[in-house]
Amino acid sequence: MPDGGPSPSARDLPRPSDAPRGAVADAATGAAPDVATGAGRARPLGTLARGVLMGLADVVPGVSGGTMALLVGIYPRLIAALAALTSGVTWRALADRRWRAAWRAVDGAFLATLVAGIALAVIAAAGLVEAALEAYRPWVYAAFLGLVAASTVVVARQVRRRGTAQVVAFAATGAGAFVLVGLAPVATPEGAWFLVLTGAVAICALVLPGVSGAFLLVLLGQYERVLGAIAGGDLVALAPFAIGAAVGLLGFARLLAGWLRRAPDTTHAILAGFLAGSLRRVWPWQGPEGDRLALFAPPDAAAALAAAALTLAAFAAVLALEVWSRRAR
C-alpha cells in the first residue's frame, strides 16, 4: 500500500540507516542480516537489563516494549535478529545441522539474553499488576487510559505526510475500532485456540513502537487471564499463548514490519486510528450490560477528578519517555 511519501530513510521509526547493515533489505528478501555489526551492542548484563526494562513496559497497557527498545538503543539490532529468524540462510543452516551458524545468524546470544530479561520482569511484575487491578480497578484503568492516549499521539507523530489517504485511513480505522470495541462481548472465548490468536497478535508490539502488546491483550479481553497465568505459573494457559507468539513473530510481525517499511505514513495512520478508537476499551467505569460491555459515568465529582489526574499523569509520563527516546537516538 504505497503512499507516495518520502523514502523511509527520512523517518524516525524505523529508519534503514538506523538498522544493522542490510537489515531492512534482508527482511524483505529473506537473506540473513549482518546482526554482528548492528547498533546497540551490549554486554550480556547490559542486554539483560534492557530486557528487564522492556518486560516492565510490556506488562503495562499503553507502554510499548518496542518504544522501550528504541529508548535503550537496541531496536535496530532486535529487528535485524527477528528478521533473521525467518531468513533463508538461517533455515538452510538448520537443515544442514550447522547449529552454530544458525545461532550466529539470528544473533542467538543477544536474543536469548534479552528474552530472559523480559521474562524475569514480566513474572515479577504480573502479580503486582493483577493485585492492583483487583483492588483498584477504576484507578488502574484511568492510568491505562492516559497511557494508551499518549501512545496514540506517539504513533500519530510518525505520520509525516498527512495527505488524504492518511486522514481517511486514520478516520476509518478509528471509527471502525470504536464500533468494534463497543460490539465486543463481555466474555471472550476461553478455548486454547483463542490464546494462540492472542499471543500471535500481542507479539506484534515488538516491531511496532508505540503499540502496546498489553493493550492488545486488554482489547481481546485476555489481559487479566494472561496476567493471572503468568503470576500463577499456569503452563496450561501459557503454552498456547507462547505458541501463538511464535507464530505471530514468524508471520504477522514480519508482515507488519514490511508494511511499515513500504508505506510508513499510511501504516502509522492506521495504527494511530486503531489506538484512538480503542480507547473506549480502557474507560475506568465499565461493566456488563446484557452480553455487551457498557460504559458508565463516574460515581461522583471526586472520583472523576481523581481519575482525570491519574490519566493526565500517565499521559505526561509516556510523552516524557518518548521525548527522552528521541534525544537518546
Contacts in CASP RR format, 6 or more apart in sequence:
PFRMAT RR
TARGET T0000
AUTHOR 0000-0000-0000
METHOD contacts of the structure
MODEL  1
MPDGGPSPSARDLPRPSDAPRGAVADAATGAAPDVATGAGRARPLGTLAR
GVLMGLADVVPGVSGGTMALLVGIYPRLIAALAALTSGVTWRALADRRWR
AAWRAVDGAFLATLVAGIALAVIAAAGLVEAALEAYRPWVYAAFLGLVAA
STVVVARQVRRRGTAQVVAFAATGAGAFVLVGLAPVATPEGAWFLVLTGA
VAICALVLPGVSGAFLLVLLGQYERVLGAIAGGDLVALAPFAIGAAVGLL
GFARLLAGWLRRAPDTTHAILAGFLAGSLRRVWPWQGPEGDRLALFAPPD
AAAALAAAALTLAAFAAVLALEVWSRRAR
1 259 0 8 1.000
1 262 0 8 1.000
1 263 0 8 1.000
1 266 0 8 1.000
1 267 0 8 1.000
2 262 0 8 1.000
2 263 0 8 1.000
3 161 0 8 1.000
3 165 0 8 1.000
3 166 0 8 1.000
3 263 0 8 1.000
3 264 0 8 1.000
3 265 0 8 1.000
3 266 0 8 1.000
4 161 0 8 1.000
4 263 0 8 1.000
4 265 0 8 1.000
5 160 0 8 1.000
5 161 0 8 1.000
5 265 0 8 1.000
6 160 0 8 1.000
6 161 0 8 1.000
8 14 0 8 1.000
8 15 0 8 1.000
8 16 0 8 1.000
8 24 0 8 1.000
8 261 0 8 1.000
8 264 0 8 1.000
9 15 0 8 1.000
9 16 0 8 1.000
9 17 0 8 1.000
10 160 0 8 1.000
11 158 0 8 1.000
11 160 0 8 1.000
11 264 0 8 1.000
12 158 0 8 1.000
12 326 0 8 1.000
12 329 0 8 1.000
13 70 0 8 1.000
13 158 0 8 1.000
13 209 0 8 1.000
13 260 0 8 1.000
13 264 0 8 1.000
13 268 0 8 1.000
14 24 0 8 1.000
14 75 0 8 1.000
14 76 0 8 1.000
14 79 0 8 1.000
14 209 0 8 1.000
14 260 0 8 1.000
14 261 0 8 1.000
16 22 0 8 1.000
16 23 0 8 1.000
16 24 0 8 1.000
16 25 0 8 1.000
16 261 0 8 1.000
18 39 0 8 1.000
18 75 0 8 1.000
18 76 0 8 1.000
18 329 0 8 1.000
19 33 0 8 1.000
19 38 0 8 1.000
19 39 0 8 1.000
19 76 0 8 1.000
19 79 0 8 1.000
19 80 0 8 1.000
20 33 0 8 1.000
20 34 0 8 1.000
20 35 0 8 1.000
20 36 0 8 1.000
20 37 0 8 1.000
20 38 0 8 1.000
20 39 0 8 1.000
20 76 0 8 1.000
20 77 0 8 1.000
20 80 0 8 1.000
21 33 0 8 1.000
21 34 0 8 1.000
21 37 0 8 1.000
21 38 0 8 1.000
22 33 0 8 1.000
22 34 0 8 1.000
22 80 0 8 1.000
23 33 0 8 1.000
23 34 0 8 1.000
23 35 0 8 1.000
23 38 0 8 1.000
23 76 0 8 1.000
23 79 0 8 1.000
23 80 0 8 1.000
23 83 0 8 1.000
24 261 0 8 1.000
25 31 0 8 1.000
26 32 0 8 1.000
26 33 0 8 1.000
26 80 0 8 1.000
26 83 0 8 1.000
26 84 0 8 1.000
26 87 0 8 1.000
27 33 0 8 1.000
27 79 0 8 1.000
27 80 0 8 1.000
27 83 0 8 1.000
27 254 0 8 1.000
27 257 0 8 1.000
27 258 0 8 1.000
27 261 0 8 1.000
28 258 0 8 1.000
28 261 0 8 1.000
30 83 0 8 1.000
30 86 0 8 1.000
30 87 0 8 1.000
30 88 0 8 1.000
30 89 0 8 1.000
31 87 0 8 1.000
31 88 0 8 1.000
31 89 0 8 1.000
32 84 0 8 1.000
32 87 0 8 1.000
32 88 0 8 1.000
32 89 0 8 1.000
32 90 0 8 1.000
32 105 0 8 1.000
32 106 0 8 1.000
33 80 0 8 1.000
33 81 0 8 1.000
33 83 0 8 1.000
33 84 0 8 1.000
33 87 0 8 1.000
34 80 0 8 1.000
35 77 0 8 1.000
35 80 0 8 1.000
35 81 0 8 1.000
35 84 0 8 1.000
35 105 0 8 1.000
35 106 0 8 1.000
35 107 0 8 1.000
35 110 0 8 1.000
36 104 0 8 1.000
36 107 0 8 1.000
38 76 0 8 1.000
38 77 0 8 1.000
38 80 0 8 1.000
39 73 0 8 1.000
39 76 0 8 1.000
39 77 0 8 1.000
40 73 0 8 1.000
40 74 0 8 1.000
40 76 0 8 1.000
40 77 0 8 1.000
41 77 0 8 1.000
42 50 0 8 1.000
42 74 0 8 1.000
44 109 0 8 1.000
44 113 0 8 1.000
47 74 0 8 1.000
47 110 0 8 1.000
47 113 0 8 1.000
47 114 0 8 1.000
48 113 0 8 1.000
48 114 0 8 1.000
48 116 0 8 1.000
48 117 0 8 1.000
48 120 0 8 1.000
49 117 0 8 1.000
50 69 0 8 1.000
50 72 0 8 1.000
50 73 0 8 1.000
50 74 0 8 1.000
50 114 0 8 1.000
51 113 0 8 1.000
51 114 0 8 1.000
51 115 0 8 1.000
51 116 0 8 1.000
51 117 0 8 1.000
51 118 0 8 1.000
51 121 0 8 1.000
52 117 0 8 1.000
52 118 0 8 1.000
52 120 0 8 1.000
52 121 0 8 1.000
53 68 0 8 1.000
53 71 0 8 1.000
53 72 0 8 1.000
53 121 0 8 1.000
54 65 0 8 1.000
54 66 0 8 1.000
54 68 0 8 1.000
54 69 0 8 1.000
54 72 0 8 1.000
54 114 0 8 1.000
54 117 0 8 1.000
54 118 0 8 1.000
54 121 0 8 1.000
55 65 0 8 1.000
55 68 0 8 1.000
55 117 0 8 1.000
55 118 0 8 1.000
55 119 0 8 1.000
55 121 0 8 1.000
55 122 0 8 1.000
55 125 0 8 1.000
56 68 0 8 1.000
56 121 0 8 1.000
56 125 0 8 1.000
57 63 0 8 1.000
57 64 0 8 1.000
57 65 0 8 1.000
57 66 0 8 1.000
57 67 0 8 1.000
57 68 0 8 1.000
57 212 0 8 1.000
58 65 0 8 1.000
58 118 0 8 1.000
58 121 0 8 1.000
58 122 0 8 1.000
58 205 0 8 1.000
58 212 0 8 1.000
58 213 0 8 1.000
58 214 0 8 1.000
59 121 0 8 1.000
59 122 0 8 1.000
59 125 0 8 1.000
59 126 0 8 1.000
59 129 0 8 1.000
59 214 0 8 1.000
59 227 0 8 1.000
60 129 0 8 1.000
60 144 0 8 1.000
60 147 0 8 1.000
60 212 0 8 1.000
60 214 0 8 1.000
61 144 0 8 1.000
61 147 0 8 1.000
61 148 0 8 1.000
61 212 0 8 1.000
61 213 0 8 1.000
61 214 0 8 1.000
61 215 0 8 1.000
61 217 0 8 1.000
61 218 0 8 1.000
61 223 0 8 1.000
61 282 0 8 1.000
62 144 0 8 1.000
62 146 0 8 1.000
62 147 0 8 1.000
62 148 0 8 1.000
62 150 0 8 1.000
62 151 0 8 1.000
62 210 0 8 1.000
62 212 0 8 1.000
62 214 0 8 1.000
62 215 0 8 1.000
62 318 0 8 1.000
63 147 0 8 1.000
63 151 0 8 1.000
63 212 0 8 1.000
63 214 0 8 1.000
63 318 0 8 1.000
63 321 0 8 1.000
64 151 0 8 1.000
64 154 0 8 1.000
64 205 0 8 1.000
64 208 0 8 1.000
64 209 0 8 1.000
64 210 0 8 1.000
64 211 0 8 1.000
64 212 0 8 1.000
64 213 0 8 1.000
65 205 0 8 1.000
65 206 0 8 1.000
65 209 0 8 1.000
65 212 0 8 1.000
65 213 0 8 1.000
66 75 0 8 1.000
66 78 0 8 1.000
66 205 0 8 1.000
66 206 0 8 1.000
66 207 0 8 1.000
66 208 0 8 1.000
66 209 0 8 1.000
66 210 0 8 1.000
67 151 0 8 1.000
67 154 0 8 1.000
67 209 0 8 1.000
67 210 0 8 1.000
67 321 0 8 1.000
67 322 0 8 1.000
67 325 0 8 1.000
69 75 0 8 1.000
69 78 0 8 1.000
69 206 0 8 1.000
69 209 0 8 1.000
70 209 0 8 1.000
70 325 0 8 1.000
70 329 0 8 1.000
71 321 0 8 1.000
71 324 0 8 1.000
71 325 0 8 1.000
71 328 0 8 1.000
73 328 0 8 1.000
73 329 0 8 1.000
74 114 0 8 1.000
75 209 0 8 1.000
77 107 0 8 1.000
77 110 0 8 1.000
78 114 0 8 1.000
78 206 0 8 1.000
79 207 0 8 1.000
79 257 0 8 1.000
80 107 0 8 1.000
81 106 0 8 1.000
81 107 0 8 1.000
81 108 0 8 1.000
81 110 0 8 1.000
81 111 0 8 1.000
82 206 0 8 1.000
82 207 0 8 1.000
82 249 0 8 1.000
82 253 0 8 1.000
82 254 0 8 1.000
82 257 0 8 1.000
83 254 0 8 1.000
83 257 0 8 1.000
84 90 0 8 1.000
84 105 0 8 1.000
84 106 0 8 1.000
84 107 0 8 1.000
85 106 0 8 1.000
85 249 0 8 1.000
85 250 0 8 1.000
86 250 0 8 1.000
86 251 0 8 1.000
86 254 0 8 1.000
87 105 0 8 1.000
89 105 0 8 1.000
90 102 0 8 1.000
90 105 0 8 1.000
90 106 0 8 1.000
93 99 0 8 1.000
93 101 0 8 1.000
93 102 0 8 1.000
93 105 0 8 1.000
94 102 0 8 1.000
103 109 0 8 1.000
122 230 0 8 1.000
123 230 0 8 1.000
123 231 0 8 1.000
126 227 0 8 1.000
126 228 0 8 1.000
126 230 0 8 1.000
126 231 0 8 1.000
127 227 0 8 1.000
127 228 0 8 1.000
127 230 0 8 1.000
127 231 0 8 1.000
129 140 0 8 1.000
129 227 0 8 1.000
130 224 0 8 1.000
130 227 0 8 1.000
130 228 0 8 1.000
130 231 0 8 1.000
132 140 0 8 1.000
133 140 0 8 1.000
133 224 0 8 1.000
133 227 0 8 1.000
137 284 0 8 1.000
138 284 0 8 1.000
138 285 0 8 1.000
138 303 0 8 1.000
138 307 0 8 1.000
139 284 0 8 1.000
139 306 0 8 1.000
139 307 0 8 1.000
139 310 0 8 1.000
141 282 0 8 1.000
141 283 0 8 1.000
141 284 0 8 1.000
141 286 0 8 1.000
142 284 0 8 1.000
142 306 0 8 1.000
142 307 0 8 1.000
142 308 0 8 1.000
142 310 0 8 1.000
142 311 0 8 1.000
142 314 0 8 1.000
143 310 0 8 1.000
143 311 0 8 1.000
143 313 0 8 1.000
143 314 0 8 1.000
144 215 0 8 1.000
144 218 0 8 1.000
144 282 0 8 1.000
144 314 0 8 1.000
145 279 0 8 1.000
145 282 0 8 1.000
145 283 0 8 1.000
145 284 0 8 1.000
145 307 0 8 1.000
145 311 0 8 1.000
145 314 0 8 1.000
146 310 0 8 1.000
146 311 0 8 1.000
146 312 0 8 1.000
146 314 0 8 1.000
146 315 0 8 1.000
146 318 0 8 1.000
147 212 0 8 1.000
147 215 0 8 1.000
147 314 0 8 1.000
147 315 0 8 1.000
147 317 0 8 1.000
147 318 0 8 1.000
148 212 0 8 1.000
148 215 0 8 1.000
148 275 0 8 1.000
148 278 0 8 1.000
148 279 0 8 1.000
148 282 0 8 1.000
149 279 0 8 1.000
149 311 0 8 1.000
149 315 0 8 1.000
150 314 0 8 1.000
150 315 0 8 1.000
150 316 0 8 1.000
150 317 0 8 1.000
150 318 0 8 1.000
150 319 0 8 1.000
150 322 0 8 1.000
151 210 0 8 1.000
151 211 0 8 1.000
151 212 0 8 1.000
151 215 0 8 1.000
151 275 0 8 1.000
151 318 0 8 1.000
152 272 0 8 1.000
152 273 0 8 1.000
152 275 0 8 1.000
152 276 0 8 1.000
152 279 0 8 1.000
153 319 0 8 1.000
154 209 0 8 1.000
154 210 0 8 1.000
154 318 0 8 1.000
154 319 0 8 1.000
154 322 0 8 1.000
155 209 0 8 1.000
155 210 0 8 1.000
155 211 0 8 1.000
155 268 0 8 1.000
155 271 0 8 1.000
155 272 0 8 1.000
155 275 0 8 1.000
156 170 0 8 1.000
156 268 0 8 1.000
156 269 0 8 1.000
156 272 0 8 1.000
156 273 0 8 1.000
158 264 0 8 1.000
158 265 0 8 1.000
158 268 0 8 1.000
159 166 0 8 1.000
159 170 0 8 1.000
159 265 0 8 1.000
159 268 0 8 1.000
159 269 0 8 1.000
159 272 0 8 1.000
160 264 0 8 1.000
160 265 0 8 1.000
161 265 0 8 1.000
162 265 0 8 1.000
162 269 0 8 1.000
165 265 0 8 1.000
165 266 0 8 1.000
165 269 0 8 1.000
166 265 0 8 1.000
166 266 0 8 1.000
166 269 0 8 1.000
167 269 0 8 1.000
169 266 0 8 1.000
169 269 0 8 1.000
169 270 0 8 1.000
169 273 0 8 1.000
170 269 0 8 1.000
170 270 0 8 1.000
170 272 0 8 1.000
170 273 0 8 1.000
170 276 0 8 1.000
171 273 0 8 1.000
173 269 0 8 1.000
173 270 0 8 1.000
173 271 0 8 1.000
173 273 0 8 1.000
173 274 0 8 1.000
173 277 0 8 1.000
174 273 0 8 1.000
174 274 0 8 1.000
174 276 0 8 1.000
174 277 0 8 1.000
174 278 0 8 1.000
175 277 0 8 1.000
176 277 0 8 1.000
177 273 0 8 1.000
177 274 0 8 1.000
177 275 0 8 1.000
177 276 0 8 1.000
177 277 0 8 1.000
177 278 0 8 1.000
178 277 0 8 1.000
178 278 0 8 1.000
178 280 0 8 1.000
181 219 0 8 1.000
181 277 0 8 1.000
181 278 0 8 1.000
181 280 0 8 1.000
181 281 0 8 1.000
182 280 0 8 1.000
182 292 0 8 1.000
182 293 0 8 1.000
183 292 0 8 1.000
184 221 0 8 1.000
184 281 0 8 1.000
184 292 0 8 1.000
184 293 0 8 1.000
185 291 0 8 1.000
185 292 0 8 1.000
185 293 0 8 1.000
186 287 0 8 1.000
186 288 0 8 1.000
186 290 0 8 1.000
186 291 0 8 1.000
186 292 0 8 1.000
186 293 0 8 1.000
187 291 0 8 1.000
188 194 0 8 1.000
188 220 0 8 1.000
188 221 0 8 1.000
188 222 0 8 1.000
192 240 0 8 1.000
193 240 0 8 1.000
194 220 0 8 1.000
194 222 0 8 1.000
195 222 0 8 1.000
195 225 0 8 1.000
195 226 0 8 1.000
195 237 0 8 1.000
195 240 0 8 1.000
195 241 0 8 1.000
195 244 0 8 1.000
196 240 0 8 1.000
196 241 0 8 1.000
196 243 0 8 1.000
196 244 0 8 1.000
196 247 0 8 1.000
197 220 0 8 1.000
197 244 0 8 1.000
198 216 0 8 1.000
198 217 0 8 1.000
198 220 0 8 1.000
198 222 0 8 1.000
198 226 0 8 1.000
198 241 0 8 1.000
198 244 0 8 1.000
199 241 0 8 1.000
199 242 0 8 1.000
199 244 0 8 1.000
199 245 0 8 1.000
199 248 0 8 1.000
200 244 0 8 1.000
200 245 0 8 1.000
200 247 0 8 1.000
200 248 0 8 1.000
200 252 0 8 1.000
201 216 0 8 1.000
201 220 0 8 1.000
201 248 0 8 1.000
201 252 0 8 1.000
202 213 0 8 1.000
202 214 0 8 1.000
202 216 0 8 1.000
202 217 0 8 1.000
202 220 0 8 1.000
202 245 0 8 1.000
203 213 0 8 1.000
203 244 0 8 1.000
203 245 0 8 1.000
203 248 0 8 1.000
203 249 0 8 1.000
203 252 0 8 1.000
203 253 0 8 1.000
204 211 0 8 1.000
204 213 0 8 1.000
204 216 0 8 1.000
204 248 0 8 1.000
204 252 0 8 1.000
204 253 0 8 1.000
204 256 0 8 1.000
205 211 0 8 1.000
205 212 0 8 1.000
205 213 0 8 1.000
205 216 0 8 1.000
206 249 0 8 1.000
206 253 0 8 1.000
207 253 0 8 1.000
207 254 0 8 1.000
207 256 0 8 1.000
207 257 0 8 1.000
207 260 0 8 1.000
208 256 0 8 1.000
208 260 0 8 1.000
208 271 0 8 1.000
210 271 0 8 1.000
211 271 0 8 1.000
211 275 0 8 1.000
214 223 0 8 1.000
215 275 0 8 1.000
215 278 0 8 1.000
215 282 0 8 1.000
217 223 0 8 1.000
217 226 0 8 1.000
218 281 0 8 1.000
218 282 0 8 1.000
219 278 0 8 1.000
219 281 0 8 1.000
225 237 0 8 1.000
226 237 0 8 1.000
226 238 0 8 1.000
226 241 0 8 1.000
228 234 0 8 1.000
229 237 0 8 1.000
229 238 0 8 1.000
229 241 0 8 1.000
230 238 0 8 1.000
256 267 0 8 1.000
259 267 0 8 1.000
260 267 0 8 1.000
260 268 0 8 1.000
280 295 0 8 1.000
281 293 0 8 1.000
283 295 0 8 1.000
284 298 0 8 1.000
284 307 0 8 1.000
285 295 0 8 1.000
285 296 0 8 1.000
285 297 0 8 1.000
285 298 0 8 1.000
285 299 0 8 1.000
286 293 0 8 1.000
286 294 0 8 1.000
286 295 0 8 1.000
286 296 0 8 1.000
287 293 0 8 1.000
287 294 0 8 1.000
287 295 0 8 1.000
287 296 0 8 1.000
288 294 0 8 1.000
298 304 0 8 1.000
298 307 0 8 1.000
END
